[in-house]
């Protein structure tokens, strides 16, 4: 396999992190997003302890972390889909750019998201 096309470059890939209240919600969000081809893959990491300030108070809670692999082209729709399913008023949905990656994986993410 040669050099990936510009369309399939690492610069097009995003790693998107979302926290959810519990495993059931995380699976529901992950399945919905992957089924809609808004992400190629989601990793679900259970039992994440979060500490944050919310409405003036320090809160400590158990959450589940989802890590999506998607593309810049699909981010807007992915964000909208997560917000529609998520139970939080203000869900964490943040995207990080990918600088480098193996060409086969980058191509796979692009193909799975029709990007």
Residue pairs with C-beta under 8 A, 6 or more apart in sequence:
1 103
1 104
1 107
3 103
4 103
4 106
4 107
7 110
7 115
8 103
8 106
8 107
8 110
9 106
10 98
10 99
10 100
10 101
10 106
11 97
11 98
11 99
12 71
12 72
12 73
12 106
12 110
12 115
13 69
13 70
13 71
13 72
13 97
13 98
13 101
13 106
13 109
13 110
14 68
14 69
14 70
14 71
14 72
14 75
14 95
14 96
14 97
14 98
15 67
15 68
15 69
15 95
15 96
15 98
16 39
16 67
16 68
16 69
16 70
16 75
16 78
16 93
16 94
16 95
16 96
17 65
17 66
17 67
17 68
17 92
17 93
17 94
17 95
17 96
18 29
18 65
18 66
18 68
18 82
18 86
18 91
18 92
18 93
19 48
19 50
19 63
19 64
19 65
19 66
19 91
19 92
20 26
20 29
20 63
20 64
20 65
20 66
20 86
20 87
20 88
20 91
21 63
21 64
21 87
21 88
22 64
23 44
23 46
23 64
25 64
25 85
25 86
25 87
26 44
26 46
26 64
26 65
26 66
27 44
28 85
29 42
29 66
29 82
29 85
29 86
30 42
30 44
30 66
30 68
32 81
32 85
33 39
33 42
33 68
33 78
33 81
33 82
34 40
34 41
34 42
36 77
36 81
37 74
37 112
37 113
37 114
38 70
38 74
38 77
38 78
38 81
38 113
39 68
39 69
39 70
39 74
39 78
39 112
39 113
40 69
40 70
40 108
40 109
40 111
40 112
40 113
41 68
41 69
41 109
41 112
42 66
42 67
42 68
42 69
43 66
43 67
44 64
44 65
44 66
45 64
45 65
45 66
45 67
46 64
47 62
47 64
48 62
48 63
48 64
48 65
49 60
49 61
49 62
49 63
50 59
50 60
50 61
50 62
50 63
51 58
51 59
51 60
52 58
52 59
53 59
68 78
69 109
70 78
70 109
70 113
70 115
71 109
71 110
71 113
71 115
72 115
73 113
73 115
74 113
74 115
75 95
79 93
82 91
82 93
83 91
83 93
98 106
109 115
